[in-house]
Amino acid sequence: MSDLLKITTLGGLSIQRGSTPVAGFVSRKVDALLIYLACERREHPREMLAELLWDDLAANRAMANLRMVLSSLQTQLADYVIVTRQTVTLNLESPVWLDVTELEDGLARADEQWTRQGRLLRSTAAKLETALALYKGEFLDGFYIRDSRGFEGWQLLERERLRGRVLEALRRLVSYSLDRRDHPGGIGYAMRLLQLDPLSEETHRQLMILLARDGQRSAALEQFETCRDLLKEELVVEPAEETVALYKQIQTNNLPPAAPAVRSSLPIPATPFVSRPAELAQISERLDDEH
């Protein structure tokens, strides 16, 4: 049984086999190829991979370079890749852990529940928070290879796609916290969201509300000042009327009361639940959502 190959890409690159860092590849393009295979888990024609990594070279030279890179990869990680005369793929039967895969699995579960119910349940929110903890920074932050516009373009697209998904997940957690009146939790989510998207005026407003309702009125008013300064400096615009109105409400202690916290209520069954899996699943979700 092969050791676990652990690939971390969020916030930088780390590759470990078991407890030992993987090092000594002939070039950074071996790392790039491994990352690509781990993220795109399907068979890839050799010609496509050669063009991805050496799009500035003639096809014969690019293929020769790919053979060298594959030799280096197989020397250290032969159990984890499958190389044929035509294709290259990650060995899906080998133990490989990739932080992007773990993150996206958590995001997908939350997406499914949000689509189905329009909100998050407590257990799903907790799992989503655990998944988001993997996002320690941008995809392959600080990782560069020379003369590879194809890989660079793919890397940038992946970076923006993952960033967008994380932003949406954090927005949902802020909304979840507001619904639950979990002001400290919501403050943490909103602050992290603003680290990633500092010009989101809606998030500034949500943070102002959360701070005010948490008894931090001065901090809520300071948040307005931060928002106003950022908008002026970066976009040369003033805060929206909605943001100014919220500031005045907090300033005069006239913030509308929060809506009642979301609580689940179990339906009283009119008929027995024998052979009613859908209803049983619904009740299980609501039990899970109880305070």
C-alpha positions as CSV (number, residue, x, y, z in Angstrom):
1,M,0.0,0.0,0.0
2,S,1.4,3.4,-1.0
3,D,1.8,6.2,1.5
4,L,-0.7,9.0,1.4
5,L,0.3,11.6,-1.1
6,K,-0.8,15.0,0.3
7,I,-0.9,18.0,-2.0
8,T,-1.7,21.4,-0.5
9,T,-2.2,24.2,-3.0
10,L,-4.3,26.8,-1.2
11,G,-2.0,29.6,0.0
12,G,1.1,28.0,-1.5
13,L,2.3,24.6,-2.7
14,S,3.3,21.6,-0.5
15,I,3.7,18.0,-1.6
16,Q,4.3,15.3,1.0
17,R,4.4,11.5,0.7
18,G,3.6,10.2,4.1
19,S,5.4,12.5,6.5
20,T,8.2,13.2,4.0
21,P,8.3,16.3,1.7
22,V,8.6,15.4,-2.0
23,A,11.6,17.2,-3.5
24,G,14.2,16.8,-6.2
25,F,12.1,17.0,-9.3
26,V,14.2,18.1,-12.4
27,S,12.1,21.2,-12.8
28,R,9.1,23.1,-11.4
29,K,7.1,21.9,-14.4
30,V,7.1,18.4,-12.8
31,D,5.2,20.0,-9.8
32,A,2.9,21.8,-12.3
33,L,2.1,18.6,-14.1
34,L,1.4,16.7,-10.8
35,I,-0.9,19.6,-9.7
36,Y,-2.8,19.6,-13.0
37,L,-3.3,15.8,-12.9
38,A,-4.5,15.9,-9.3
39,C,-7.0,18.7,-10.0
40,E,-8.2,17.4,-13.4
41,R,-8.7,13.7,-12.7
42,R,-9.1,12.2,-16.1
43,E,-6.9,10.9,-18.9
44,H,-4.9,13.6,-20.7
45,P,-3.3,13.1,-24.1
46,R,0.4,13.6,-24.0
47,E,0.2,16.2,-26.8
48,M,-2.2,18.3,-24.8
49,L,0.0,18.2,-21.7
50,A,3.1,19.1,-23.8
51,E,1.3,22.1,-25.2
52,L,0.0,23.1,-21.8
53,L,3.5,23.3,-20.4
54,W,5.5,24.3,-23.4
55,D,3.3,26.3,-25.7
56,D,6.2,28.4,-26.9
57,L,8.1,25.4,-28.3
58,A,7.7,23.3,-31.4
59,A,5.7,20.1,-30.9
60,N,8.7,17.7,-31.1
61,R,10.7,19.7,-28.5
62,A,7.7,20.0,-26.2
63,M,7.1,16.3,-26.4
64,A,10.8,15.6,-25.6
65,N,10.5,17.9,-22.6
66,L,7.4,16.1,-21.4
67,R,9.2,12.7,-21.6
68,M,11.9,14.1,-19.3
69,V,9.3,15.5,-16.9
70,L,7.4,12.2,-16.8
71,S,10.6,10.3,-16.1
72,S,11.3,12.6,-13.1
73,L,7.7,12.2,-11.9
74,Q,7.7,8.4,-12.2
75,T,11.1,8.1,-10.5
76,Q,9.6,9.5,-7.3
77,L,5.9,8.9,-7.6
78,A,5.4,5.9,-9.9
79,D,2.5,4.5,-7.9
80,Y,0.5,7.7,-8.2
81,V,0.5,8.2,-12.0
82,I,-0.4,6.1,-14.9
83,V,1.6,6.7,-18.0
84,T,0.9,5.1,-21.4
85,R,2.2,5.8,-24.9
86,Q,-0.8,8.1,-25.5
87,T,-2.1,9.4,-22.2
88,V,-1.2,10.4,-18.6
89,T,-3.5,10.3,-15.6
90,L,-3.5,10.3,-11.9
91,N,-3.9,6.8,-10.5
92,L,-7.3,7.0,-8.9
93,E,-6.7,3.9,-6.9
94,S,-3.7,5.4,-5.1
95,P,-4.1,7.4,-1.9
96,V,-4.0,11.0,-2.9
97,W,-5.3,13.9,-0.7
98,L,-5.8,17.3,-2.4
99,D,-7.0,20.3,-0.4
100,V,-9.0,21.7,-3.4
101,T,-11.0,18.5,-3.6
102,E,-11.8,18.5,0.1
103,L,-12.8,22.2,-0.1
104,E,-15.0,21.6,-3.1
105,D,-16.7,18.6,-1.5
106,G,-17.7,20.7,1.4
107,L,-18.9,23.6,-0.8
108,A,-20.9,21.2,-2.9
109,R,-22.8,19.8,0.1
110,A,-23.7,23.3,1.2
111,D,-24.7,24.2,-2.3
112,E,-27.1,21.3,-2.5
113,Q,-28.8,22.2,0.8
114,W,-29.0,25.9,-0.1
115,T,-30.6,25.1,-3.4
116,R,-33.1,22.7,-1.8
117,Q,-34.0,24.7,1.2
118,G,-32.8,28.3,0.7
119,R,-30.8,28.2,3.9
120,L,-28.2,26.2,5.8
121,L,-28.8,23.8,8.6
122,R,-26.5,24.0,11.7
123,S,-24.6,20.8,10.9
124,T,-24.0,21.8,7.3
125,A,-22.8,25.3,8.4
126,A,-20.3,23.6,10.7
127,K,-19.1,21.3,7.9
128,L,-18.8,24.3,5.6
129,E,-16.8,26.2,8.1
130,T,-14.4,23.2,8.4
131,A,-14.1,23.1,4.6
132,L,-13.4,26.8,4.4
133,A,-10.6,26.5,6.9
134,L,-8.6,24.8,4.1
135,Y,-8.7,28.0,2.1
136,K,-5.5,29.5,3.6
137,G,-4.9,31.7,0.6
138,E,-5.2,31.8,-3.2
139,F,-4.7,28.8,-5.3
140,L,-1.0,28.2,-5.9
141,D,-0.1,31.5,-4.4
142,G,3.5,32.3,-5.2
143,F,3.9,29.4,-7.6
144,Y,5.2,30.3,-11.1
145,I,6.7,28.5,-14.0
146,R,8.4,30.1,-17.0
147,D,7.2,30.1,-20.6
148,S,3.9,28.3,-20.0
149,R,1.0,30.5,-20.9
150,G,-1.4,27.5,-21.1
151,F,-0.7,26.4,-17.5
152,E,-0.7,30.0,-16.3
153,G,-4.1,30.6,-17.9
154,W,-5.5,27.5,-16.3
155,Q,-4.0,28.5,-12.9
156,L,-5.5,31.9,-13.0
157,L,-9.0,30.6,-14.0
158,E,-8.8,28.0,-11.1
159,R,-7.7,30.7,-8.7
160,E,-10.7,33.0,-9.6
161,R,-13.2,30.2,-9.7
162,L,-12.2,28.9,-6.2
163,R,-12.1,32.4,-4.8
164,G,-15.6,33.1,-6.1
165,R,-16.9,29.9,-4.6
166,V,-15.4,30.7,-1.2
167,L,-16.8,34.3,-1.3
168,E,-20.3,32.9,-1.9
169,A,-19.9,30.4,0.9
170,L,-18.9,33.1,3.3
171,R,-21.8,35.2,2.3
172,R,-24.1,32.3,3.1
173,L,-22.5,31.9,6.5
174,V,-23.0,35.6,7.2
175,S,-26.6,35.3,6.3
176,Y,-26.9,32.1,8.4
177,S,-25.4,34.0,11.4
178,L,-27.8,36.9,11.0
179,D,-30.7,34.6,10.9
180,R,-29.5,32.8,14.0
181,R,-28.5,36.0,15.9
182,D,-25.1,34.5,16.2
183,H,-23.4,37.9,16.2
184,P,-19.9,36.9,17.2
185,G,-19.8,34.1,14.5
186,G,-21.2,36.4,11.9
187,I,-18.6,39.1,12.7
188,G,-15.9,36.6,12.1
189,Y,-17.3,35.5,8.8
190,A,-17.9,39.0,7.6
191,M,-14.4,40.1,8.5
192,R,-12.9,37.2,6.6
193,L,-15.2,38.0,3.7
194,L,-13.9,41.6,3.7
195,Q,-10.3,40.4,3.7
196,L,-11.0,38.7,0.4
197,D,-13.4,41.3,-1.0
198,P,-12.8,44.6,0.8
199,L,-15.0,46.6,-1.6
200,S,-18.2,44.7,-0.9
201,E,-20.5,47.4,0.5
202,E,-23.2,44.9,1.3
203,T,-20.7,43.0,3.6
204,H,-19.7,46.2,5.3
205,R,-23.4,46.9,6.0
206,Q,-23.8,43.4,7.4
207,L,-20.8,43.8,9.6
208,M,-22.1,47.1,10.9
209,I,-25.4,45.4,11.8
210,L,-23.6,42.5,13.5
211,L,-21.3,44.7,15.5
212,A,-24.2,47.0,16.6
213,R,-26.4,44.1,17.7
214,D,-23.4,42.6,19.5
215,G,-23.2,45.8,21.6
216,Q,-20.2,47.1,19.7
217,R,-21.8,50.4,18.6
218,S,-18.5,52.3,18.3
219,A,-17.0,49.6,16.2
220,A,-20.0,49.6,13.9
221,L,-19.7,53.3,13.4
222,E,-16.0,52.9,12.7
223,Q,-16.8,50.2,10.1
224,F,-18.8,52.8,8.2
225,E,-15.8,55.1,8.2
226,T,-13.6,52.2,6.9
227,C,-16.1,51.5,4.2
228,R,-16.4,55.1,3.1
229,D,-12.6,55.6,3.0
230,L,-12.1,52.4,0.9
231,L,-14.8,53.3,-1.6
232,K,-13.4,56.8,-2.0
233,E,-9.8,55.7,-2.3
234,E,-10.4,52.7,-4.6
235,L,-13.5,53.6,-6.6
236,V,-13.9,57.3,-6.1
237,V,-17.5,57.0,-5.0
238,E,-19.5,57.7,-1.8
239,P,-21.3,55.0,0.1
240,A,-24.8,54.1,-1.1
241,E,-27.8,55.7,0.5
242,E,-28.7,52.4,2.2
243,T,-25.3,52.4,3.9
244,V,-25.6,56.0,5.0
245,A,-29.1,55.4,6.4
246,L,-27.8,52.4,8.3
247,Y,-25.0,54.5,9.8
248,K,-27.5,57.1,11.0
249,Q,-29.7,54.4,12.5
250,I,-26.8,53.0,14.5
251,Q,-25.6,56.5,15.4
252,T,-29.0,57.4,16.9
253,N,-29.5,54.0,18.5
254,N,-32.5,53.5,16.1
255,L,-31.5,50.2,14.5
256,P,-34.6,48.1,13.8
257,P,-34.8,45.0,16.1
258,A,-33.6,41.7,14.6
259,A,-36.1,39.2,13.3
260,P,-36.7,36.2,15.6
261,A,-33.9,33.7,15.4
262,V,-34.6,30.8,13.0
263,R,-35.8,27.8,14.9
264,S,-37.0,24.5,13.5
265,S,-40.4,23.2,14.4
266,L,-41.3,19.5,13.8
267,P,-44.5,18.7,12.0
268,I,-47.0,16.5,13.7
269,P,-47.5,13.4,11.4
270,A,-51.0,12.8,10.4
271,T,-50.2,9.2,9.3
272,P,-47.5,6.6,10.2
273,F,-44.0,7.1,8.8
274,V,-43.5,3.6,7.7
275,S,-42.0,3.5,4.2
276,R,-41.8,7.3,4.0
277,P,-38.1,7.9,3.6
278,A,-38.5,11.5,2.3
279,E,-40.5,12.6,5.3
280,L,-38.1,10.8,7.6
281,A,-35.1,12.6,6.0
282,Q,-36.9,15.9,6.4
283,I,-37.5,15.3,10.1
284,S,-33.9,14.2,10.5
285,E,-32.7,17.5,9.0
286,R,-35.0,19.5,11.3
287,L,-33.9,17.6,14.4
288,D,-30.3,18.3,13.3
289,D,-31.3,22.0,13.1
290,E,-32.7,22.2,16.6
291,H,-31.0,24.5,19.1
